[in-house]
Amino acid sequence: MNLIFLGPPGAGKGTLAAKAVDILKLPHISTGAIFRAAMAEGTPLGLKAKAIMEAGQLVDDETTIGLVKDRLAQDDVGGGYILDGFPRTIPQAEALAAFSKVQKVVNFDIPDETVLERLGGRRVCRKCGHNFHVIFDKPKTEGVCDHCGGEVYTRDDDKAEAIQKRLEVYRAQTAPLIDFYRAQGIMVDVDARPPVDQVVENFKKALGV
């Protein structure tokens, strides 16, 4: 089964993808991982993406699409895949359709206020990278990591203004894909607000697994 995961930042797509890999026995393919692998391998497209990123620019559609196409041609995706972070726009979705047929698109639905609560409350250890949360998973001592004693801080990405900006970009560029795929009859919606285990059950029901 060829799957796409859609949803705003903070919807928990990465966490759900890790669970879905175990349930469906399909590889989880994120654009970030594709970029890192191609750059590490020194492929022509990987080197091009590296130069663009080192210049502080966003990787263009043509390069991104080329990298995804190369990744989906590899042997491990013969039985299907879970694609996360691509497509981000309708032109990317149209390009994907030219070389891979998507069977289902899972929209992890979550309101903006829940995203702001989730991401705005996230705290990260500067030393070991462990994630905490001011509501759901506080460190035992405020500002100190339980695991390594490092400083626990708020990343710039998790500050309210940055989260709002990321949501605006998502709503403008990526949210139109929901209607695009719904019109094709391959969209399923999953409520991403409950705890992870419940979202996993909702996901399995939506796919009939």
Salt bridges, closest charged atoms under 4 A:
ASP76 OD2 - ARG71 NH2 2.80
ASP84 OD2 - HIS28 NE2 3.07
ASP112 OD1 - ARG171 NH2 2.45
ASP146 OD2 - LYS140 NZ 3.84
GLU151 OE1 - ARG126 NE 2.91
ASP156 OD1 - LYS159 NZ 3.11
ASP158 OD1 - ARG122 NH2 2.86
ASP158 OD2 - ARG155 NE 3.37
ASP189 OD2 - ARG182 NH1 2.85
ASP191 OD1 - ARG193 NE 2.97
GLU201 OE2 - LYS204 NZ 3.62
